[in-house]
Amino acid sequence: MRSNRPQGPARRSRLARWAVLPIGLVVTLVLAGCTQQQLNGWLPGGAGTTNHTDRVIGLWVTSWIVLLGVGVVTWGLILWAAVVYRRRKGQSGLPIQLRYNLPIEIFYTIVPLILIIGFFAFTARDQTVIETDPGDPQVRIEAIGKRWAWDFNYLEENRHSEGVQAQPDEKGELDEDTLPALYLPVGEKVQIDLESRDVAHSFWIIDFLYKKDMIPAKSNHMYFVPLKEGVYRGKCAELCGEYHADMLFTVHVVSRAEYEAYLDTLPEGRNGLENNVNQNLPGNTGTDENED
């Protein structure tokens, strides 16, 4: 008796449609339920925090959407091959083996190469913009990393603050009032000069979506404009020793009036690099107070 079930290509085509349908439903549900944080790629903070955050978010979100597309296509092909070419009842042995297929080999060589070149080009473009010195900073601050705290010198105002390592409160939890504080005026061009007193650190203001290393005997710089008032968290992003996790600070983006009022509370002078404790720096004869 002849079966009415579809045979050959027609049957495989129907099975392929059934394999693709669940993937389409899942993608639709995921995209429909996205929150603003998810649309930002689960990055901390949000758009408009500084003049660079929108650029970073755009690069990141575009990258993972492209990669998600690559993943969906790859998973779809795997499921399609598993369904269409599965062993059926009554079959035995191996199917016909495909040894060479020049178009497919060119495809999986050229497409990844294009993706890599594209990611590199857009990353280099955005990094160049972020790293370029815009000149004429309205605020210039020297941030100095040390084990395991931060010193901040407000260079143009000749004021400084000396930070201490994060301290616990009576309940053993973090006492945020003891953290070193960096104050910035909203809407003004900021240049931060990055220095280290001892070992390599990394200056990271989390919601600003950028961090930069602090290398002994080398000066690095960050340039940005903070656009939203608020209190933001900062930390060291380079493993620098036993209490690396306690090397925290806060960033207060405030009005110009509040900024100047805060500076009036700080001692005059600059807590300079003569206090470095790294014995390997040229001409340095200090001692490391953290060593036994």
Secondary structure, DSSP 8 states (H G I E B T S, - for coil): ----S--HHHHHHHHHHHHHHHHHHHHHHHHHT--HHHHTTT-SS-TTSBTTHHHHHHHHHHHHHHHHHHHHHHHHHHHHHHHHT---TT--S--------HHHHHHHHHHHHHHHHHHHHHHHHHHHHHHS--S--SEEEEEEEETTEEEEEETTTTEEEE----EE-TTSSEEGGGS-EEEEETTS-EEEEEEESSS-EEEEEGGGTEEEEE-TT--EEEEE-B-S-EEEEEEE-S--STTGGG-EEEEEEE-HHHHHHHHTTS-BS---GGG---TTSTT-----TT--
